[in-house]
Structures are given as C-alpha cells and as structure tokens.
Amino acid sequence: MGNNFFQVASITRKVAMGAAGFFLILFLVVHLGINLCMLRPDDGVWFRAASDFMGSNYIIRIIEILLFLALLVHIVLGVVLWFMNKRARPKRYFRTNRSETAFMSKFMFHTGVIIAVFIVFHLFHFFYVKHGVVAPPEGVAKDDFIAMAELLFTNAFYSFTYIIALVVLGFHLNHAFQSVFQTFGLYHNKYYTLIRRTAMVYAVVIAGGYILIPVYYLFFFQ
C-alpha cells in the first residue's frame, strides 16, 4: 500500500509538471508573437495595441494568473523531482553506464535554475513596472513597454545577458518538449523521430525568435 501510494504520488508530480510545462510552451509562442511586433516599422503601433489588450482584457488577466501558477508548479516540482532523483542515486560510480537519456536531460535542473533567475530579472524590467512594484526608467511611462524595450535592448550588457539566457532556454525547451510527450505516454517509437525533430524546430524558432529582438536593437535600431 505504501509503495503504491508513493508511486502514484510520483506519477502525479510528473503529470502536473508536464501539464504546467505544456502550458508554458504554448505561452512562449503567444508571447513571442507579441514581442516580434516591436520589429515592425510602425512606431510601435502593433506592439502597443497588443500590450494594451493583454493588460486590459479580463480573460487574459485570468490566464496571466494561471501562467504564474503553472510556472510556480513547474519550478517547485522540478526541484522536488531533482532532489528525489539525487537521493535515489546517492553514490557516483567511477565508470558510468551508457544511457538512452538525452545529454541535455542531465542538465535540465541546471538550465532551469538559470532560466528561473533570468525570469525574475526580466520581470523586474517589465511586469513589476506595469504593476507599480518597480519604478519605470526616468522619462518613461510605466505602460510604455516599447520605450522600455528600446532603452534596455540598446544596452549591450542587458542584450548579451538576454541572448545567453535564451540560448540556455533553447536547450531546455528541446528536451522539455519531448518530455511532455513522454509524460503523457505519447512518446511511441513510431513517432520518436518526428517528435524529436519537432522539438528541435520549436526550440530553435522560440529561442531564435526572441534573440532577434536584442540583435535588432543592438545592430539595426536607429
């Protein structure tokens, strides 16, 4: 009975973490679409319209709350599962056995920590400003996100930090995308190659899409 309970609890944690991860995967697509509006040569009209909609629509506000809950669940369960795996294998062997586990899966916790730190860093510059927790940059209105983006991304330190974090995110997403299918029992040998390639494309498109923004502001913005 005890073993069954812990087995069910473990499966429940993995399913909850996978569901939260899937929600975050979808969010990154929507968020990228909005952010790329900054690159349009329309003086920020599209981006401001999208930002105003996201900030005023009640359904979006509910989704925003769910997003933070999903992020919290994903982080907490990620830490719990990592410590449980460490306890299950307390000893390191001189010679390790080969495993079918992807190379980056061994570093999901480490990349996750880097991404979590980056998210906090990122929130201080945008989300917390929007809600009045942090003061906006001098001369910039708290709801003028494109002006904040221009100010931040023309700063080389901020942009290169952002790019490094996005490269790490890309590696994290590549394995996370595959893990979602594995968690829900959809990682069949018949679809293994398709899922793996789709994960790679998704990770490159998402990370590359976000990286386009600092690259534009550093080298092409006038």
C-alpha positions as CSV (number, residue, x, y, z in Angstrom):
1,M,0.0,0.0,0.0
2,G,2.8,2.4,0.9
3,N,4.7,1.7,-2.3
4,N,1.6,2.2,-4.4
5,F,0.9,5.5,-2.7
6,F,4.4,6.8,-3.4
7,Q,4.3,5.5,-6.9
8,V,1.0,7.3,-7.6
9,A,2.4,10.5,-5.9
10,S,5.5,10.3,-8.1
11,I,3.4,9.9,-11.3
12,T,1.1,12.7,-10.2
13,R,4.0,15.0,-9.7
14,K,5.4,14.2,-13.2
15,V,2.0,14.7,-14.8
16,A,1.4,18.0,-13.0
17,M,4.9,19.2,-14.0
18,G,4.3,18.1,-17.6
19,A,1.0,19.8,-17.8
20,A,2.5,23.0,-16.4
21,G,5.3,22.8,-18.9
22,F,3.0,22.3,-21.8
23,F,1.1,25.5,-20.8
24,L,4.3,27.4,-20.6
25,I,5.4,26.0,-24.0
26,L,2.1,27.5,-25.5
27,F,2.6,30.8,-23.7
28,L,6.1,31.3,-25.2
29,V,4.6,31.1,-28.7
30,V,2.0,33.8,-27.9
31,H,4.5,36.0,-26.1
32,L,7.0,35.7,-28.9
33,G,4.3,36.8,-31.4
34,I,3.6,39.9,-29.4
35,N,7.3,40.7,-28.9
36,L,8.1,40.4,-32.5
37,C,5.6,43.3,-33.2
38,M,8.4,45.5,-31.8
39,L,10.3,44.9,-35.0
40,R,7.6,46.3,-37.3
41,P,8.4,49.7,-38.8
42,D,5.2,51.2,-37.5
43,D,6.5,53.2,-34.5
44,G,5.2,50.5,-32.1
45,V,1.5,50.7,-33.1
46,W,1.0,47.0,-33.3
47,F,3.0,46.3,-30.1
48,R,1.3,48.9,-28.1
49,A,-2.1,47.6,-29.3
50,A,-1.2,44.1,-28.3
51,S,0.2,45.2,-24.9
52,D,-2.9,47.3,-24.2
53,F,-5.1,44.3,-25.0
54,M,-3.1,41.9,-22.8
55,G,-3.2,44.4,-19.9
56,S,-6.9,45.2,-20.0
57,N,-8.7,42.0,-21.1
58,Y,-10.1,40.2,-18.1
59,I,-9.7,36.8,-19.7
60,I,-6.0,37.5,-20.3
61,R,-5.6,38.6,-16.7
62,I,-7.0,35.2,-15.6
63,I,-4.7,33.4,-17.9
64,E,-1.8,35.5,-16.5
65,I,-2.6,34.2,-13.0
66,L,-2.7,30.6,-14.3
67,L,0.6,31.3,-16.1
68,F,2.3,32.2,-12.8
69,L,0.7,29.2,-11.1
70,A,2.0,27.0,-13.9
71,L,5.4,28.5,-13.6
72,L,5.5,28.1,-9.8
73,V,4.3,24.4,-10.1
74,H,6.9,23.7,-12.8
75,I,9.7,25.2,-10.7
76,V,8.7,23.6,-7.4
77,L,8.1,20.1,-8.8
78,G,11.3,20.4,-10.9
79,V,13.3,21.0,-7.7
80,V,11.4,18.2,-5.8
81,L,12.0,15.7,-8.6
82,W,15.7,16.6,-8.9
83,F,16.3,16.1,-5.2
84,M,14.3,12.8,-5.3
85,N,16.5,11.6,-8.1
86,K,19.6,12.7,-6.3
87,R,18.5,10.7,-3.2
88,A,17.7,7.7,-5.3
89,R,21.3,7.7,-6.6
90,P,23.5,9.0,-3.7
91,K,26.7,7.4,-5.0
92,R,28.6,8.3,-8.1
93,Y,30.4,5.5,-9.8
94,F,33.9,5.7,-11.3
95,R,32.5,4.3,-14.6
96,T,29.1,5.3,-15.7
97,N,26.8,3.2,-17.8
98,R,25.6,4.4,-21.1
99,S,22.0,5.6,-21.1
100,E,19.4,6.4,-23.7
101,T,18.7,9.6,-21.8
102,A,19.4,12.7,-23.9
103,F,22.6,14.5,-22.9
104,M,20.7,17.7,-22.0
105,S,18.3,15.8,-19.8
106,K,21.1,15.5,-17.2
107,F,21.3,19.3,-17.0
108,M,17.6,20.2,-17.0
109,F,17.8,21.3,-13.4
110,H,20.8,23.5,-14.0
111,T,19.4,25.1,-17.1
112,G,16.1,25.5,-15.2
113,V,17.9,27.4,-12.4
114,I,19.5,29.8,-14.9
115,I,16.1,30.4,-16.6
116,A,14.4,31.0,-13.3
117,V,16.9,33.6,-12.4
118,F,16.5,35.2,-15.8
119,I,12.7,35.3,-15.4
120,V,13.0,37.2,-12.1
121,F,15.5,39.6,-13.8
122,H,13.1,40.0,-16.7
123,L,10.0,40.6,-14.6
124,F,11.7,43.5,-12.7
125,H,12.2,45.3,-16.0
126,F,8.6,44.9,-17.4
127,F,6.0,43.1,-15.3
128,Y,6.8,44.7,-12.0
129,V,7.0,48.1,-13.7
130,K,3.5,47.6,-15.1
131,H,2.1,46.8,-11.7
132,G,3.9,49.7,-10.0
133,V,6.1,47.5,-7.9
134,V,9.2,48.9,-9.6
135,A,9.6,52.4,-10.8
136,P,9.9,52.8,-14.6
137,P,13.1,54.3,-16.1
138,E,13.4,58.0,-15.8
139,G,11.4,59.8,-18.5
140,V,9.4,56.6,-19.5
141,A,5.8,56.0,-18.7
142,K,5.1,52.7,-16.8
143,D,2.9,51.4,-19.6
144,D,5.2,52.4,-22.5
145,F,6.8,49.0,-22.9
146,I,8.3,49.6,-26.3
147,A,10.2,52.6,-24.9
148,M,11.5,50.4,-22.0
149,A,12.5,47.7,-24.5
150,E,14.4,50.2,-26.7
151,L,16.2,51.5,-23.6
152,L,17.1,48.0,-22.3
153,F,18.0,46.3,-25.6
154,T,20.3,49.1,-26.8
155,N,22.3,48.3,-23.6
156,A,24.9,45.8,-24.6
157,F,25.2,44.1,-21.2
158,Y,21.4,43.6,-21.0
159,S,21.1,42.3,-24.5
160,F,24.0,39.8,-24.3
161,T,22.7,38.6,-20.9
162,Y,19.3,38.2,-22.6
163,I,20.8,36.3,-25.5
164,I,22.8,33.9,-23.3
165,A,19.7,33.2,-21.3
166,L,17.7,32.5,-24.5
167,V,20.3,30.1,-25.7
168,V,20.0,28.2,-22.4
169,L,16.2,28.3,-22.8
170,G,16.5,26.7,-26.2
171,F,18.4,23.7,-24.9
172,H,15.9,23.4,-22.0
173,L,12.9,23.6,-24.4
174,N,14.3,21.0,-26.7
175,H,14.3,18.3,-24.0
176,A,11.2,19.7,-22.3
177,F,9.1,19.5,-25.4
178,Q,10.0,15.8,-25.8
179,S,9.4,15.2,-22.1
180,V,5.8,16.4,-22.3
181,F,5.0,13.6,-24.9
182,Q,6.9,11.1,-22.8
183,T,5.0,12.1,-19.6
184,F,1.6,11.6,-21.2
185,G,2.6,8.3,-22.8
186,L,2.8,9.6,-26.4
187,Y,6.5,9.0,-27.0
188,H,6.0,6.0,-29.2
189,N,8.8,4.5,-31.2
190,K,6.8,5.2,-34.3
191,Y,6.7,8.9,-33.7
192,Y,10.1,9.3,-31.9
193,T,11.9,10.9,-34.8
194,L,9.0,13.2,-35.6
195,I,8.7,14.4,-32.0
196,R,12.5,14.8,-31.7
197,R,12.7,16.9,-34.8
198,T,9.7,19.0,-33.9
199,A,11.2,19.7,-30.5
200,M,14.4,20.8,-32.2
201,V,12.5,23.1,-34.6
202,Y,10.3,24.5,-31.8
203,A,13.4,25.2,-29.6
204,V,15.3,26.9,-32.4
205,V,12.3,29.0,-33.5
206,I,11.4,30.2,-30.0
207,A,14.9,30.9,-28.8
208,G,15.9,32.4,-32.2
209,G,12.8,34.5,-32.4
210,Y,13.4,36.1,-29.0
211,I,17.1,36.6,-29.8
212,L,16.2,38.6,-33.0
213,I,14.9,41.4,-30.8
214,P,18.1,42.3,-28.9
215,V,20.1,41.7,-32.1
216,Y,17.9,44.2,-34.0
217,Y,18.2,46.9,-31.2
218,L,21.9,46.4,-30.9
219,F,22.9,46.5,-34.5
220,F,20.0,47.9,-36.6
221,F,17.9,50.2,-34.4
222,Q,18.4,53.9,-35.1
